[in-house]
């Protein structure tokens, strides 16, 4: 935990343009996921063509978020490793 303690008061650089686009895509997918959840909550349980379509989109969005968050976690780990040791 020594490295995590050394982060206090430091700024983590977000990175290049590619990473900024990546974050934007992640934010868009988060918004899409929230919208799908809201739509699913309004539909009745059971057989419903709209519900089937939305559930398919929901699971696709969830898979996309899972992949994005995994990649983001790896990026943050690499960034932390590059930080200078504590003062």
VODODO-890050 format. One record per residue: residue number from 1; chain; x, y, z of N, C-alpha, C, O in turn; residue in one letter. Coordinates in steps of 0.1 Angstrom, whole numbers, plus 2048, in hexadecimal, padded with zeros to 3 digits. Layout:
<sites>
+-----+-----+-----+-----+-----+------+------+------+-----+-----+-----+-----+-----+-----+------+
: seq : mol : n.u : n.v : n.w : ca.u : ca.v : ca.w : c.u : c.v : c.w : o.u : o.v : o.w : type :
+-----+-----+-----+-----+-----+------+------+------+-----+-----+-----+-----+-----+-----+------+
: NUM :   A :   X :   Y :   Z :    X :    Y :    Z :   X :   Y :   Z :   X :   Y :   Z :    A :
...
+-----+-----+-----+-----+-----+------+------+------+-----+-----+-----+-----+-----+-----+------+
</sites>
This chain:
<sites>
+-----+-----+-----+-----+-----+------+------+------+-----+-----+-----+-----+-----+-----+------+
: seq : mol : n.u : n.v : n.w : ca.u : ca.v : ca.w : c.u : c.v : c.w : o.u : o.v : o.w : type :
+-----+-----+-----+-----+-----+------+------+------+-----+-----+-----+-----+-----+-----+------+
:   1 :   A : 808 : 7F4 : 800 :  800 :  800 :  800 : 808 : 80D : 800 : 803 : 818 : 7FF :    X :
:   2 :   A : 815 : 80B : 801 :  81E :  817 :  801 : 81C : 820 : 7F5 : 81C : 82C : 7F6 :    X :
:   3 :   A : 81A : 81A : 7E9 :  818 :  821 :  7DD : 80B : 829 : 7DD : 80B : 835 : 7D9 :    X :
:   4 :   A : 801 : 823 : 7E2 :  7F4 :  829 :  7E3 : 7F5 : 835 : 7EC : 7EF : 840 : 7E9 :    X :
:   5 :   A : 7FC : 834 : 7F7 :  7FD :  83F :  801 : 805 : 84A : 7FA : 802 : 856 : 7FD :    X :
:   6 :   A : 80E : 847 : 7F1 :  816 :  852 :  7EB : 80D : 85A : 7E0 : 812 : 864 : 7DB :    X :
:   7 :   A : 801 : 856 : 7DD :  7F9 :  85D :  7D4 : 7F2 : 869 : 7DA : 7ED : 872 : 7D3 :    X :
:   8 :   A : 7F1 : 869 : 7E7 :  7EA :  874 :  7ED : 7F1 : 881 : 7E9 : 7FD : 883 : 7EB :    X :
:   9 :   A : 7E9 : 88B : 7E4 :  7ED :  898 :  7E1 : 7F4 : 899 : 7D3 : 7F9 : 8A3 : 7D0 :    X :
:  10 :   A : 7F4 : 88E : 7CC :  7FB :  88E :  7BE : 7F0 : 88E : 7B4 : 7E5 : 889 : 7B7 :    X :
:  11 :   A : 7F3 : 892 : 7A8 :  7EA :  892 :  79D : 7ED : 887 : 793 : 7F9 : 886 : 78F :    X :
:  12 :   A : 7E4 : 87E : 790 :  7E6 :  874 :  786 : 7E3 : 87A : 778 : 7D8 : 87F : 776 :    X :
:  13 :   A : 7ED : 87A : 76F :  7EB :  87F :  762 : 7E2 : 875 : 75A : 7E4 : 869 : 75B :    X :
:  14 :   A : 7D8 : 87B : 754 :  7CE :  872 :  74C : 7D4 : 86C : 740 : 7CF : 861 : 73C :    X :
:  15 :   A : 7DE : 872 : 73A :  7E4 :  86B :  72F : 7E1 : 873 : 722 : 7DF : 87F : 722 :    X :
:  16 :   A : 7E3 : 86B : 717 :  7E2 :  871 :  70A : 7D3 : 872 : 705 : 7CA : 86F : 70C :    X :
:  17 :   A : 7D2 : 877 : 6F9 :  7C4 :  879 :  6F3 : 7BD : 86B : 6F2 : 7B1 : 86B : 6F4 :    X :
:  18 :   A : 7C4 : 861 : 6EF :  7BE :  854 :  6EE : 7B8 : 84F : 6FA : 7AD : 84A : 6FA :    X :
:  19 :   A : 7BE : 852 : 705 :  7B8 :  84F :  712 : 7AC : 857 : 715 : 7A2 : 852 : 71B :    X :
:  20 :   A : 7AD : 864 : 712 :  7A1 :  86D :  714 : 795 : 868 : 70C : 78A : 868 : 711 :    X :
:  21 :   A : 797 : 863 : 700 :  78C :  85D :  6F8 : 787 : 851 : 6FF : 77B : 84E : 6FF :    X :
:  22 :   A : 790 : 849 : 704 :  78C :  83D :  70B : 783 : 840 : 717 : 779 : 839 : 719 :    X :
:  23 :   A : 787 : 84A : 71F :  77F :  84E :  72A : 771 : 853 : 725 : 767 : 850 : 72B :    X :
:  24 :   A : 771 : 85B : 71A :  764 :  860 :  715 : 75B : 854 : 711 : 74F : 854 : 714 :    X :
:  25 :   A : 761 : 84A : 70A :  759 :  83E :  706 : 754 : 837 : 713 : 748 : 832 : 713 :    X :
:  26 :   A : 75C : 836 : 71D :  757 :  830 :  729 : 74C : 837 : 730 : 742 : 831 : 734 :    X :
:  27 :   A : 74C : 844 : 730 :  742 :  84D :  735 : 735 : 84B : 72D : 72A : 84A : 733 :    X :
:  28 :   A : 736 : 84B : 720 :  72B :  849 :  717 : 724 : 83B : 71A : 718 : 83A : 71A :    X :
:  29 :   A : 72C : 831 : 71B :  727 :  824 :  71E : 720 : 823 : 72C : 716 : 81C : 72D :    X :
:  30 :   A : 725 : 82A : 735 :  71F :  82B :  743 : 711 : 831 : 741 : 708 : 82C : 747 :    X :
:  31 :   A : 710 : 83C : 73A :  704 :  843 :  738 : 6FA : 83A : 731 : 6EE : 839 : 734 :    X :
:  32 :   A : 6FF : 832 : 727 :  6F6 :  829 :  71F : 6F1 : 81E : 729 : 6E5 : 81A : 728 :    X :
:  33 :   A : 6F9 : 819 : 731 :  6F6 :  80E :  73B : 6EB : 813 : 744 : 6E1 : 80C : 746 :    X :
:  34 :   A : 6ED : 81F : 749 :  6E3 :  825 :  753 : 6D5 : 827 : 74C : 6CB : 824 : 751 :    X :
:  35 :   A : 6D6 : 82B : 73F :  6C9 :  82D :  737 : 6C2 : 820 : 735 : 6B6 : 81F : 736 :    X :
:  36 :   A : 6CA : 815 : 732 :  6C4 :  808 :  730 : 6BE : 803 : 73D : 6B3 : 7FD : 73C :    X :
:  37 :   A : 6C4 : 805 : 748 :  6BE :  800 :  755 : 6B1 : 807 : 757 : 6A7 : 801 : 75B :    X :
:  38 :   A : 6B1 : 814 : 755 :  6A5 :  81C :  757 : 699 : 817 : 74E : 68E : 816 : 753 :    X :
:  39 :   A : 69D : 814 : 742 :  692 :  80F :  738 : 68E : 802 : 73D : 682 : 7FF : 73C :    X :
:  40 :   A : 697 : 7F9 : 741 :  693 :  7EB :  745 : 68A : 7EC : 752 : 680 : 7E4 : 753 :    X :
:  41 :   A : 68C : 7F5 : 75A :  684 :  7F6 :  767 : 676 : 7FB : 763 : 66D : 7F8 : 76B :    X :
:  42 :   A : 674 : 801 : 758 :  666 :  805 :  754 : 65E : 7FB : 74D : 652 : 7FC : 74C :    X :
:  43 :   A : 665 : 7F0 : 749 :  65D :  7E6 :  741 : 659 : 7DA : 74B : 660 : 7D8 : 755 :    X :
:  44 :   A : 64E : 7D4 : 748 :  649 :  7C9 :  750 : 652 : 7BD : 74E : 659 : 7BB : 744 :    X :
:  45 :   A : 653 : 7B5 : 759 :  65B :  7A8 :  758 : 654 : 79F : 74E : 648 : 7A0 : 74B :    X :
:  46 :   A : 65C : 795 : 749 :  656 :  78B :  740 : 658 : 78E : 731 : 660 : 796 : 72E :    X :
:  47 :   A : 650 : 786 : 729 :  651 :  787 :  71B : 64E : 795 : 716 : 643 : 79A : 718 :    X :
:  48 :   A : 657 : 79B : 70F :  655 :  7A8 :  709 : 660 : 7AB : 6FF : 66C : 7AB : 703 :    X :
:  49 :   A : 65D : 7AD : 6F2 :  668 :  7AF :  6E9 : 671 : 7BA : 6EC : 67D : 7BA : 6EA :    X :
:  50 :   A : 66B : 7C5 : 6F1 :  674 :  7D1 :  6F5 : 67D : 7CD : 700 : 689 : 7D1 : 701 :    X :
:  51 :   A : 678 : 7C6 : 70A :  680 :  7C2 :  716 : 68B : 7B8 : 711 : 697 : 7BA : 716 :    X :
:  52 :   A : 689 : 7AF : 708 :  693 :  7A6 :  703 : 69E : 7AE : 6FC : 6AA : 7AB : 6FE :    X :
:  53 :   A : 69A : 7B8 : 6F4 :  6A4 :  7C0 :  6ED : 6AD : 7C8 : 6F7 : 6B9 : 7C9 : 6F6 :    X :
:  54 :   A : 6A6 : 7CE : 701 :  6AD :  7D6 :  70B : 6B6 : 7CE : 714 : 6C1 : 7D2 : 717 :    X :
:  55 :   A : 6B1 : 7C2 : 717 :  6BA :  7B9 :  71F : 6C6 : 7B5 : 717 : 6D1 : 7B4 : 71D :    X :
:  56 :   A : 6C5 : 7B3 : 70A :  6D1 :  7AF :  702 : 6DA : 7BB : 702 : 6E6 : 7B9 : 703 :    X :
:  57 :   A : 6D5 : 7C7 : 700 :  6DD :  7D3 :  700 : 6E4 : 7D5 : 70E : 6EF : 7D9 : 70F :    X :
:  58 :   A : 6DC : 7D2 : 719 :  6E1 :  7D4 :  726 : 6ED : 7CB : 728 : 6F8 : 7CF : 72D :    X :
:  59 :   A : 6EC : 7BE : 724 :  6F8 :  7B5 :  727 : 704 : 7B8 : 71E : 70F : 7B7 : 722 :    X :
:  60 :   A : 701 : 7BD : 712 :  70C :  7C2 :  709 : 713 : 7CE : 70F : 71F : 7CF : 70F :    X :
:  61 :   A : 70B : 7D7 : 715 :  711 :  7E3 :  71B : 719 : 7DF : 727 : 724 : 7E4 : 72A :    X :
:  62 :   A : 713 : 7D6 : 72F :  71B :  7D1 :  73B : 728 : 7CB : 737 : 732 : 7CD : 73E :    X :
:  63 :   A : 728 : 7C3 : 72C :  735 :  7BD :  728 : 73E : 7C7 : 724 : 74A : 7C6 : 726 :    X :
:  64 :   A : 73A : 7D2 : 71D :  742 :  7DC :  718 : 748 : 7E4 : 724 : 754 : 7E7 : 724 :    X :
:  65 :   A : 740 : 7E7 : 72E :  745 :  7ED :  73A : 74F : 7E5 : 742 : 759 : 7EA : 747 :    X :
:  66 :   A : 74C : 7D8 : 742 :  756 :  7CF :  749 : 763 : 7D0 : 742 : 76E : 7D0 : 749 :    X :
:  67 :   A : 764 : 7CF : 735 :  770 :  7CF :  72E : 777 : 7DD : 730 : 783 : 7DD : 732 :    X :
:  68 :   A : 76F : 7E8 : 72E :  775 :  7F5 :  730 : 77B : 7F7 : 73E : 786 : 7FC : 740 :    X :
:  69 :   A : 773 : 7F3 : 748 :  778 :  7F5 :  756 : 785 : 7EC : 759 : 78D : 7F1 : 760 :    X :
:  70 :   A : 785 : 7E1 : 753 :  791 :  7D8 :  755 : 79D : 7DF : 74E : 7A8 : 7DF : 755 :    X :
:  71 :   A : 79C : 7E4 : 743 :  7A7 :  7EB :  73C : 7AB : 7F8 : 744 : 7B7 : 7FB : 745 :    X :
:  72 :   A : 7A1 : 7FF : 749 :  7A4 :  80B :  751 : 7AB : 807 : 75D : 7B5 : 80F : 761 :    X :
:  73 :   A : 7A8 : 7FD : 764 :  7AF :  7F8 :  770 : 7BD : 7F5 : 76D : 7C6 : 7F8 : 774 :    X :
:  74 :   A : 7C0 : 7EE : 761 :  7CD :  7EB :  75D : 7D5 : 7F8 : 75B : 7E1 : 7F9 : 75F :    X :
:  75 :   A : 7CF : 802 : 754 :  7D6 :  80F :  752 : 7D9 : 816 : 75F : 7E5 : 81B : 760 :    X :
:  76 :   A : 7D0 : 816 : 768 :  7D3 :  81D :  775 : 7DE : 816 : 77C : 7E7 : 81C : 782 :    X :
:  77 :   A : 7DE : 808 : 77C :  7E9 :  801 :  782 : 7F7 : 805 : 77C : 801 : 806 : 783 :    X :
:  78 :   A : 7F7 : 806 : 76F :  804 :  809 :  768 : 808 : 818 : 76C : 814 : 81A : 76E :    X :
:  79 :   A : 7FE : 821 : 76D :  801 :  82E :  770 : 807 : 82F : 77E : 810 : 836 : 781 :    X :
:  80 :   A : 801 : 828 : 788 :  806 :  828 :  795 : 814 : 823 : 796 : 81C : 828 : 79E :    X :
:  81 :   A : 817 : 819 : 78E :  824 :  813 :  78E : 82F : 81D : 789 : 83A : 81D : 78D :    X :
:  82 :   A : 82B : 826 : 781 :  834 :  831 :  77B : 836 : 83C : 785 : 83F : 844 : 783 :    X :
:  83 :   A : 82D : 83E : 78F :  82F :  849 :  798 : 83C : 848 : 7A0 : 841 : 83D : 7A3 :    X :
:  84 :   A : 842 : 853 : 7A3 :  84F :  853 :  7AB : 84C : 84D : 7B9 : 841 : 84F : 7BE :    X :
:  85 :   A : 856 : 848 : 7BE :  855 :  842 :  7CC : 852 : 84E : 7D6 : 855 : 85A : 7D2 :    X :
:  86 :   A : 84D : 84B : 7E1 :  84A :  855 :  7EC : 855 : 85E : 7EF : 861 : 85A : 7ED :    X :
:  87 :   A : 852 : 86A : 7F3 :  85C :  874 :  7F6 : 863 : 871 : 803 : 86C : 879 : 807 :    X :
+-----+-----+-----+-----+-----+------+------+------+-----+-----+-----+-----+-----+-----+------+
</sites>
